Structures are given as structure tokens and as C-alpha cells.
Amino acid sequence: MTRADYPQSDSLPQEADLEKTFLELAEQWRYDTEMLSSITKKSNHPAYKKIISMGQAVVPLILREFERYPDHWFVALVAITGENPVSREDNFKQAVEVWLQWGRDKGLI
């Protein structure tokens, strides 16, 4: 999936509200999908798609969320950044750490 697969928001929240909006959407996503095992279903949730539509500005927020509460943010990160530093051999914990290191290397966290 690419960012083009998700609706783009014409009216992104102001910077001061960006984190609040992100955290509200992330909480809604987690609540609604906590019992789902399908990553595809989780990543097709409306709140997840809305987060992706917020674009590059939420990447540091997703990475900080990874530090606080590791979850399946991989699809969002790939869709937004167009990058995927994770190898097929990486397990979930390793994949989270690879993304966190990627964020540190880019100065995002």
C-alpha cells in the first residue's frame, strides 16, 4: 500500500492539535481492533487510514508511540514514508527496534 491508497486530508490539524488528534485516533484504532488478529483488517480501520492521511507530520508521533506502546504501525510507516527498513527475517520486536533506529537516524525521535 502507498499513501495514495488512503484519503488525503485537506485540513490537517494545526501543529498544537496534531498530537491530540493522533492520540485520539490511535486510541480509537486500538480499542476497535484489539481483538483482531488480521493486520490487513487493522490497517483498513478508518482511524488508521485517517492517521496515514495526516502524512509526514505524524511520523515522529508514531515512532514515539512505538516506544511507549509497540503496535502494528508498520503499514502506516511504509505508506507515509515510502521506506521499509525492516527485513523479512525480523520478528515483531526487532521490526519495532529497526523503525525506532530509523527514526533516530533521521532525527525524528
CORLIN-V918270 format. One record per residue. N is the residue number from 1. SS is DSSP state (H for helix, E for strand, - for the rest). PSI is psi in degrees with one decimal (* if undefined). NEAR is the number of other C-alpha atoms within 8 Angstrom. Layout:
# CORLIN-V918270
{{N & SS & PSI & NEAR} {N & SS & PSI & NEAR}}
This chain:
# CORLIN-V918270
{{1 & - & 147.2 & 7} {2 & - & 169.0 & 9} {3 & H & -28.8 & 10} {4 & H & -19.5 & 7} {5 & H & -4.5 & 6} {6 & - & 147.1 & 10} {7 & - & 140.4 & 8} {8 & - & 137.6 & 7} {9 & - & 128.3 & 8} {10 & - & -21.3 & 4} {11 & - & 83.4 & 4} {12 & - & 147.0 & 7} {13 & - & 152.1 & 8} {14 & - & 157.5 & 6} {15 & H & -39.9 & 6} {16 & H & -31.3 & 7} {17 & H & -9.8 & 8} {18 & H & -49.2 & 11} {19 & H & -41.7 & 10} {20 & H & -47.0 & 8} {21 & H & -46.1 & 9} {22 & H & -48.4 & 11} {23 & H & -37.1 & 8} {24 & H & -45.2 & 8} {25 & H & -41.7 & 12} {26 & H & -42.4 & 11} {27 & H & -43.4 & 8} {28 & H & -44.0 & 9} {29 & H & -49.6 & 13} {30 & H & -44.9 & 8} {31 & H & -46.6 & 7} {32 & H & -23.1 & 7} {33 & H & 4.8 & 9} {34 & - & -26.3 & 6} {35 & - & -0.5 & 5} {36 & - & 137.9 & 8} {37 & - & -15.8 & 5} {38 & - & 116.7 & 6} {39 & H & -34.9 & 8} {40 & H & -45.8 & 6} {41 & H & -39.3 & 8} {42 & H & -42.8 & 12} {43 & H & -8.7 & 10} {44 & - & 3.3 & 8} {45 & - & 141.4 & 10} {46 & H & -38.6 & 7} {47 & H & -39.1 & 10} {48 & H & -43.5 & 14} {49 & H & -37.4 & 12} {50 & H & -41.0 & 12} {51 & H & -46.2 & 13} {52 & H & -39.6 & 12} {53 & H & -16.7 & 11} {54 & - & -15.9 & 11} {55 & H & -158.7 & 9} {56 & H & -31.1 & 7} {57 & H & -25.9 & 7} {58 & H & -5.3 & 12} {59 & H & -48.0 & 11} {60 & H & -33.7 & 10} {61 & H & -41.6 & 10} {62 & H & -43.1 & 10} {63 & H & -41.1 & 13} {64 & H & -36.1 & 9} {65 & H & -38.4 & 9} {66 & H & -42.6 & 12} {67 & H & -40.9 & 8} {68 & H & -44.4 & 6} {69 & - & 85.2 & 6} {70 & - & 131.5 & 8} {71 & - & -175.8 & 5} {72 & - & 75.2 & 6} {73 & - & 6.2 & 8} {74 & H & -45.2 & 6} {75 & H & -42.9 & 9} {76 & H & -45.8 & 11} {77 & H & -42.7 & 13} {78 & H & -43.5 & 12} {79 & H & -40.7 & 12} {80 & H & -45.6 & 12} {81 & H & -23.5 & 7} {82 & - & 10.5 & 9} {83 & - & 158.7 & 7} {84 & - & 93.1 & 6} {85 & - & -2.5 & 7} {86 & - & 138.7 & 8} {87 & - & 159.9 & 6} {88 & - & -25.3 & 4} {89 & - & -15.7 & 4} {90 & - & 134.3 & 9} {91 & - & -179.2 & 6} {92 & H & -50.4 & 6} {93 & H & -42.8 & 7} {94 & H & -40.6 & 8} {95 & H & -41.5 & 11} {96 & H & -47.4 & 10} {97 & H & -37.2 & 8} {98 & H & -44.8 & 10} {99 & H & -39.9 & 11} {100 & H & -41.5 & 12} {101 & H & -39.6 & 8} {102 & H & -45.8 & 9} {103 & H & -39.9 & 12} {104 & H & -44.0 & 9} {105 & H & -31.7 & 7} {106 & - & -2.9 & 6} {107 & - & 25.1 & 6} {108 & - & -19.6 & 9} {109 & - & * & 8}}
